[in-house]
Amino acid sequence: MNLNKDNIKIIFLGRYCKDDILGGPEKVAKRIYDNYTRQNKSLFIEYFFDGKKYGIFKKLFGKETVEKVNESDVCRMGILPLLVSLLKLRPKIIHIITFERFAVVSFFCRLFFNVKIIFNMHGLIIHENKYFRRINPFYNYKDKIAEEIFVKYSDILFILSKRFKILLDSYYRLNERKIKYIKNGVDSEYHIGDDKKVFPKNDVIKIVFIADIQRKEKGFSFLKIFLEMIEYKIELYVIDKKDNVIIFKNDLIKVFCFNKMSSKELANFLADKDIFISVSYYEPFSISTVECISAGLIPILTKETGASELIKDEVNGFIYDWGNTKKLNEILVRLTDDGILRKRVSFEAMKIYDELKWEKITEEYIKIYKNILLVE
């Protein structure tokens, strides 16, 4: 790694994945870094996360280059090289783009030079650990302390929806001026266009569910109970793990399970599907949701889903309260019976891509970066 500190104004901290199959926060990190570095020199630093692979020496003193992105480095560093690199390069902005505890080190830099720190809140860790995860009390304590530092002492917090802000306010008292709303983006593969969308001519509605079915907040148990009661044919496509065993007593329901896919694979897979369904009661903003919407799937979303803020009910999708089986059934019956309605809503849904393509989302980030740098 050979960097001129005068060329680097922003350093990114978080988790960087080289894989094509990415979780939501990792996809945000990878896409924003890729787009930003097309015009700007930068550095992405991640940690030696895998405790089974990396020992204490690596976690303290290790340093290696992961890859180059548009002539900017992605590096993996232990705590001391991280701190040394930040002190040497003295960036104007440190962007903690995914929640990782090691990034707490960046706040020590304020003792030595003036730096603005911004943090992406993809979720609320203290809430998720309390209600949705089984986590070791020691790690839960460390998560709580790290998130509290990030939330209270970052100069800017990026959050995904107004509904999430309500939840955030129930845990932290914040200065409203540090809050910036910014959506997650959509890969170009999902922008298929009206002329390429396939509408099957049979009477079976094809529904896509994308989430870990074991995570209770994703609501799959509610979806299964609901589908056991319906009286029309449904094909349910669950994208989680291919070896999931899901059995319905209702003979009208056919279920197919698939492993997670790359953007290209998933976009092709979605081409002939009808509906994307969310049954979550906690979902700050799912990237897979907006990807499916961009691909022309009709979104049926709970109000608790952050992306529901993008939906105008019965125009480019449908919204219902979590647990309201009556409303959910009414929506599916309408869509099953009315092919013209399906096409109209599908075409309206596709328009969301123009609002959420990564190039446009990156421009929103860059505008905020520039405003911070101008103040400097």
C-alpha positions in Angstrom: 0.0 0.0 0.0 1.5 3.3 -1.1 -0.8 6.2 -0.6 -0.3 10.0 -0.8 -2.2 11.5 2.1 -2.9 14.6 0.1 -5.1 12.5 -2.3 -7.3 10.9 0.3 -10.0 12.9 1.9 -12.3 10.0 2.9 -11.5 6.7 4.4 -14.1 4.0 4.7 -14.3 1.5 7.6 -16.4 -1.6 7.7 -16.7 -5.1 6.3 -15.7 -5.6 2.6 -16.8 -8.8 0.8 -15.3 -9.8 -2.5 -18.1 -12.3 -3.1 -20.9 -11.7 -5.6 -23.5 -12.8 -3.1 -23.7 -10.1 -0.5 -25.7 -9.2 2.5 -27.4 -5.8 2.5 -24.8 -3.7 4.5 -21.9 -5.4 2.6 -23.5 -4.6 -0.7 -24.0 -0.9 0.3 -20.3 -0.8 1.3 -19.1 -2.4 -1.9 -21.3 -0.4 -4.3 -20.6 3.0 -2.7 -16.9 2.4 -2.5 -16.8 1.3 -6.1 -18.7 4.3 -7.4 -16.9 6.8 -5.2 -13.5 5.6 -6.2 -14.2 6.0 -9.9 -13.5 9.7 -9.5 -11.7 9.9 -6.1 -8.8 8.3 -4.4 -9.7 6.6 -1.2 -9.0 3.7 1.2 -11.3 1.0 2.6 -10.1 -0.7 5.8 -11.6 -3.8 7.3 -10.6 -6.0 10.2 -9.3 -9.5 10.8 -12.8 -10.7 11.7 -12.5 -14.5 11.6 -11.3 -15.5 15.1 -10.8 -19.1 13.9 -8.6 -18.0 11.1 -6.7 -15.1 12.6 -5.0 -15.0 16.0 -4.4 -12.2 18.4 -1.2 -11.1 16.7 -3.0 -10.5 13.4 -5.8 -8.7 15.2 -3.3 -6.3 16.8 -0.5 -6.0 14.3 -1.7 -7.5 11.0 -1.9 -5.7 7.7 -2.6 -6.9 4.2 -4.1 -5.7 0.9 -7.3 -7.4 0.0 -7.7 -6.0 -3.5 -7.7 -2.8 -5.5 -10.9 -1.0 -6.6 -10.4 1.6 -9.3 -6.8 2.1 -8.2 -7.9 2.6 -4.5 -6.9 0.0 -1.9 -9.1 -2.3 0.2 -6.9 -3.3 3.2 -7.3 -5.6 6.2 -5.7 -4.2 9.3 -5.2 -5.0 13.0 -5.9 -2.3 15.6 -2.5 -0.7 15.7 -1.9 -0.5 11.9 -5.4 0.9 11.6 -4.7 3.7 14.1 -1.3 4.4 12.6 -2.8 4.7 9.1 -5.6 7.0 10.2 -3.0 9.3 12.0 -0.7 9.3 9.0 -3.3 9.9 6.3 -5.4 12.3 8.4 -8.6 12.1 6.4 -11.2 14.8 6.5 -14.0 12.2 6.8 -14.1 8.7 8.2 -17.1 6.9 7.0 -18.1 3.9 9.1 -20.2 2.3 6.4 -21.1 -1.0 8.2 -21.4 -1.7 11.9 -18.2 -3.2 13.1 -16.8 -2.8 16.6 -13.2 -2.2 15.5 -14.2 1.1 14.0 -14.5 2.6 17.6 -10.7 3.2 17.2 -11.5 6.0 14.7 -12.9 8.2 17.5 -9.5 8.4 19.1 -8.3 10.3 16.1 -10.2 13.3 17.3 -7.5 13.7 20.0 -4.9 14.4 17.3 -6.6 16.0 14.3 -9.9 17.4 13.1 -12.0 14.7 11.4 -15.7 14.3 10.8 -17.1 10.8 11.4 -20.3 9.5 9.7 -22.0 6.2 10.3 -24.5 4.1 8.3 -27.3 2.6 10.5 -28.4 -0.4 8.6 -30.3 -1.6 11.7 -30.4 -1.0 15.5 -28.0 -3.5 17.0 -29.2 -3.0 20.6 -32.8 -3.7 19.5 -31.9 -6.7 17.3 -29.7 -8.3 20.0 -32.4 -7.9 22.6 -35.3 -9.3 20.6 -34.1 -11.3 17.6 -30.7 -12.9 18.3 -29.1 -15.3 20.7 -25.9 -13.6 21.6 -23.2 -14.1 24.2 -23.7 -11.5 27.0 -20.1 -10.3 26.6 -20.4 -9.7 22.9 -23.8 -8.1 23.4 -22.2 -5.7 25.9 -19.4 -4.9 23.4 -22.0 -4.3 20.6 -24.0 -2.0 22.9 -21.0 0.1 23.8 -19.8 0.3 20.2 -23.2 1.3 18.9 -23.7 3.9 21.6 -20.3 5.5 20.7 -21.2 5.5 17.0 -24.7 6.9 17.5 -23.8 9.6 20.1 -20.5 10.8 18.8 -20.7 10.5 15.0 -21.2 13.8 13.2 -23.8 12.4 10.8 -26.0 9.3 11.0 -27.3 7.9 7.8 -30.7 6.2 8.4 -33.0 4.4 6.0 -36.6 5.3 6.8 -38.8 7.5 9.0 -40.2 4.4 10.7 -36.7 3.4 11.7 -36.2 6.9 13.1 -39.1 6.3 15.5 -37.5 3.2 16.8 -34.1 4.9 17.1 -35.7 7.7 19.2 -37.0 5.1 21.6 -33.3 4.2 22.5 -31.3 7.3 21.9 -31.8 11.1 22.3 -30.3 12.7 19.2 -29.7 16.1 17.7 -32.0 16.1 14.6 -29.5 18.0 12.6 -27.1 15.0 12.5 -29.7 12.7 10.9 -29.6 12.2 7.1 -32.1 10.0 5.3 -30.6 7.9 2.5 -32.0 4.9 0.7 -30.2 1.7 -0.4 -29.6 1.3 -4.1 -30.4 -1.2 -6.8 -28.0 -2.9 -9.2 -28.5 -2.3 -12.9 -29.2 -6.0 -13.6 -32.7 -5.5 -12.1 -33.6 -2.8 -14.6 -35.2 -5.1 -17.1 -37.6 -2.7 -18.7 -41.3 -3.1 -19.6 -40.7 -5.0 -22.8 -38.7 -7.8 -21.1 -41.0 -8.5 -18.2 -42.6 -11.9 -18.5 -46.3 -12.4 -17.5 -47.2 -16.1 -17.3 -50.5 -16.9 -18.9 -51.5 -19.5 -16.3 -53.7 -18.9 -13.3 -51.0 -19.6 -10.7 -49.5 -16.6 -8.9 -45.8 -16.9 -8.3 -44.7 -15.3 -5.0 -41.1 -14.7 -4.0 -39.9 -14.5 -0.4 -36.3 -13.6 0.3 -35.0 -13.9 3.8 -33.7 -16.3 6.5 -36.8 -18.2 7.4 -35.4 -18.9 10.9 -35.2 -15.2 11.8 -38.5 -14.6 13.5 -38.7 -10.9 12.7 -38.8 -11.8 9.0 -42.2 -13.4 9.7 -42.1 -16.6 7.7 -44.1 -18.5 10.3 -46.9 -15.9 9.9 -46.7 -16.3 6.1 -46.9 -20.1 6.4 -49.9 -20.0 8.7 -51.7 -17.6 6.3 -51.0 -19.6 3.2 -52.3 -22.8 4.8 -55.7 -21.1 4.9 -56.0 -19.7 1.3 -58.2 -21.3 -1.4 -56.4 -20.4 -4.6 -53.2 -21.7 -6.2 -49.9 -20.2 -5.2 -46.3 -21.1 -6.1 -44.0 -19.9 -3.3 -40.3 -19.4 -4.1 -38.2 -19.1 -1.0 -34.7 -17.8 -1.5 -32.6 -18.7 1.6 -31.2 -22.2 1.6 -31.9 -24.9 -1.1 -32.1 -27.6 1.5 -34.8 -26.0 3.6 -37.7 -28.4 4.2 -41.0 -26.5 4.1 -44.2 -28.6 4.0 -47.7 -27.3 3.4 -50.8 -29.2 4.2 -52.7 -27.0 1.8 -52.4 -28.8 -1.6 -52.9 -25.5 -3.4 -49.5 -24.3 -2.3 -46.3 -25.5 -4.1 -43.1 -24.4 -2.5 -39.6 -24.2 -4.1 -36.4 -23.4 -2.2 -33.2 -21.9 -3.5 -29.9 -20.7 -2.3 -29.0 -17.0 -2.3 -27.9 -15.7 -5.7 -25.7 -13.1 -7.3 -27.4 -10.0 -8.7 -27.3 -11.4 -12.3 -28.6 -14.8 -11.3 -31.4 -13.3 -9.2 -32.5 -10.8 -11.8 -32.8 -13.6 -14.4 -34.7 -15.7 -11.8 -37.2 -13.0 -11.1 -38.1 -12.4 -14.7 -41.3 -14.5 -14.7 -42.3 -14.1 -11.1 -45.4 -12.0 -10.1 -45.1 -10.9 -6.5 -42.6 -10.1 -3.8 -44.0 -10.4 -0.3 -42.7 -9.0 2.9 -44.1 -10.3 6.2 -41.5 -8.6 8.4 -42.4 -6.8 11.6 -38.9 -5.3 11.8 -37.1 -4.4 8.5 -35.3 -1.0 8.3 -34.8 -1.2 4.6 -34.3 -4.4 2.6 -32.2 -4.2 -0.5 -33.7 -7.4 -1.9 -37.1 -5.7 -1.6 -36.3 -2.8 -3.8 -34.4 -5.1 -6.2 -37.5 -7.2 -6.7 -39.6 -4.1 -7.1 -37.2 -2.8 -9.8 -37.5 -6.1 -11.6 -41.2 -5.6 -11.9 -42.5 -7.9 -9.1 -45.5 -6.4 -7.4 -44.5 -5.6 -3.8 -46.9 -6.6 -1.0 -45.2 -5.1 2.1 -46.0 -4.7 5.7 -46.0 -1.1 7.0 -43.2 -2.2 9.2 -41.0 -2.7 6.1 -38.9 0.5 5.6 -39.2 0.3 1.8 -43.0 0.7 2.2 -42.3 4.4 2.3 -41.7 4.1 -1.4 -45.0 2.5 -2.1 -48.2 4.3 -3.0 -50.9 1.8 -2.1 -52.6 0.1 -5.1 -50.5 2.1 -7.5 -47.0 0.7 -7.5 -47.6 -1.9 -4.8 -49.7 -2.8 -1.8 -49.3 -2.2 2.0 -50.8 -4.0 4.9 -50.4 -4.1 8.7 -48.4 -7.0 9.9 -50.7 -9.8 11.1 -53.7 -8.6 9.1 -54.6 -11.8 7.2 -57.9 -10.4 6.0 -56.2 -7.5 4.1 -53.4 -9.7 2.8 -55.9 -12.2 1.5 -57.9 -9.4 -0.2 -54.8 -8.2 -2.0 -53.8 -11.6 -3.3 -57.4 -12.5 -4.4 -57.5 -9.2 -6.4 -54.1 -9.9 -8.0 -55.1 -13.5 -8.8 -58.3 -12.5 -10.5 -57.1 -9.4 -12.4 -54.3 -9.8 -14.9 -54.7 -6.2 -16.1 -54.2 -5.0 -12.5 -51.0 -7.1 -12.2 -49.5 -5.6 -15.3 -50.4 -2.1 -14.4 -48.9 -2.3 -10.9 -45.9 -4.2 -12.1 -45.1 -1.5 -14.7 -45.5 1.3 -12.0 -43.2 -0.7 -9.6 -40.4 -0.9 -12.2 -40.1 2.9 -12.2 -38.5 2.8 -8.7 -35.2 1.9 -10.4 -34.7 5.5 -11.7 -34.9 6.7 -8.1 -32.7 4.1 -6.5 -30.0 3.1 -9.1 -26.6 3.1 -7.3 -25.2 6.0 -9.4 -27.9 8.3 -8.1 -27.6 7.0 -4.5 -23.8 7.5 -4.6 -24.4 11.1 -5.8 -26.4 11.7 -2.6 -23.5 10.5 -0.5 -21.0 12.6 -2.5 -23.2 15.7 -2.0 -23.1 15.2 1.7 -19.3 14.6 1.6 -18.8 17.8 -0.3 -20.9 19.8 2.1 -18.8 18.5 5.0 -15.5 19.3 3.1 -16.8 22.8 2.3 -17.3 23.5 6.0 -13.8 22.3 6.6 
